[in-house]
Amino acid sequence: MPPEQIHLVKTALAAMTPIAEQAADTFYARLFEQNPPYRALFTGDMRAQGKMLIAILNTTVMSIDRREAVVPAIQALGKRHVGYGVTAADYDAVGEALLWTLARWLGEAFTPDTRTAWTTTYSVLADTMNEAAARTD
């Protein structure tokens, strides 16, 4: 990723940190609203699930300029998600909910350039998880 995009993603994440729990709640509400069957995939504590979402986003974003440091953790996550029944198509819905959540909470700070940077970041995350998941078949 270009340094400008890395900066935009890290800046947006820093702005989201104080409201991370609320943003995670918003993310899951949007995901389930747009994809009601997904609710059945999440049977545990949603507060804990939100914390895991925040953690993987933090890890990904903070390591985006040294991707090799985070790839093993993302690959392991992708392999685990196979066991939950997650398919490649599901990542699109998650990405849409993530971008919607960022736009909602960042407001005007979620510029077109920031959206592009987050789209690229999420694509790296989803592609890495999908590639790892495909290797478990």
N, C-alpha and C positions, 0 to 999 in steps of 0.2 A: 504494500500500500504506500502511496505517496505520503511524505511527511505531513502535508497539509491535512490529509484525511485522518491520519493518526491523531493529530492535534485536535481536530474537530470531535472525534469520537471520545477521546480522553476528557476533553472539556465538558462534553454533554454528560458523560458518566459522572464526573465530579459534581455537576449541577444536580444530578439525580440522587446522589448519595444520601442527603438529608431526608429524602422522602422515599427511600428505596422500598420500605415495607408497603406503603400506600401504592406505589407504582406497581409492585408485584401483584397486589390485590386487583388493581385495575387491569393488569395484563391478563390474569386468569379469568376475570369477569368477562373481558372482551373475547378471549379465546373460547370460552364456553357459550357465550351468547351467539357467536358466529358459527360454532361447531358443537352443538349440544352433545353429540355422542362422545366427545372427548372427556366429558365429565367423568364417565365410567373408568377412564384410565387413571384417574387420580383418586384413589381410595383412602389415602393417608391424610395426615395433618397438612392442610394447605399453607399454614404459616411456615412450617418446615420446608415445604415445597418451594415457597416463595424465597426463602433464604438460600436454597440450593440454586435457584434461578439467578439470584443476585450474585452468588459466589462464582458461578461459571461465567457470567457476563464480566464480572470484575477481573477474573483470571484471564479471560480472553483479551479484554481490552488492554489491561496493563502489560500483557506480553505480546501484543500484536506486532511490535517492532522487532521481536525476537521469537518468531512463531515456533521455532523448533523447541523452545522451552515448554510450550503448552500443548503441543500436538499429542503427546502420549495421554494426557488427562482427557483431552477431547475425544480421542479415539476410544478410550475405555468407556466414556459416557455413551458414545454411539453404539458400542457393543451391548451395553446394559439396556439401552432403549429397545433393542430388538426383542428382548425378553418381555417388554411391556406391550408389545404389539405395534410399536411405532413403525410406520413405513416412510419411504422417501417423500411421498406426497404430503405427509403430515407436517413436514418441515416448512412448507410454504405457508400453511395456516398459522404456524407459530411465528414465522417471520412477519406476516401481516399484522398479527396482534402486537408484536414487539414494536414495530414501526408506529402503529396507531397509538400505543401507550406513550412512546417517546414524544410524539407530536402533541398529545394531550397535555403531558406534564411539562414539556419544555416550551410550549407555546411558540412565540415568535423566534425564540432561539433555535428552534428546529427548522433551520433554513433548508433550501433545496440542496445546498452543498453538504450540510450535516446529514440530511436524509440519505444522500448518495454514499457518504462515508459509512453510515450505519448499515446500509444495504450491503455494502461490500464486506463489512465486518461480519454480519450475520451469514452471508454467503460462505465465507471462509469457515465459520463455525459449523454450519449445516453440511457443507460439502465434506469436511473432515469427518464428521459423525457418520454421514451416509457411506463414505468410502470404507470406514472401519466396520460398519454394520454389514456391508455387502461381503466383506471378507469372512464373516462368521457363518454364512450360509453353507 
